[in-house]
């Protein structure tokens, strides 16, 4: 469901990203395909420098449908950014992509904490993230980070996933599936 970023998928992803329903919530707002290609090249280079981890989300047919990134990686923490194209809304891709990506982050990259900043008016993303048992609202518990993302005005709610909580939740989910 996830693969390392590849320049060959940029055209498909760019066409999904420019949808007016998706575009306002995308981290890298590109005005042209060429700019999107340039940004993707930068993300690939940043991953080699270990300052970000970026993956393409694929559907069952192996077609690119969105992206998921961990950026601003410092001291085993980072910020998560995800977007999925409109035709794939409401089909469970967001949850599966997050679970797969978080498993990779916590098990292969030794990330300890993943933060998510979600615009207060982005109801779709807030509902999606609040369905995940291992995600916690962190507006009050991580005041320093919360203040840093809302330094001029309150635009974002802050959520976080801790390595231990995710791994415990994953064990609980596997136990339920096994019984």
Buried (B, 14 or more C-beta within 10 A) or exposed (E): BBEEBEEEBBEBBBEBBBEEEBEEBBEBEBEEBEEBBBBBEEBBEBBEEEBBBBBBBBBEEEBBBBBBBBBEBEEBBBBBBBBBBEEBEEEEBBEEBBBBBBBBBBEEEEBBBBBBBBEEEBEEBBEBBBEBEBBBBBBEEBEEBBEEBBEEEEEBBBBBBBBEBBBEBBEEEEEEEEE
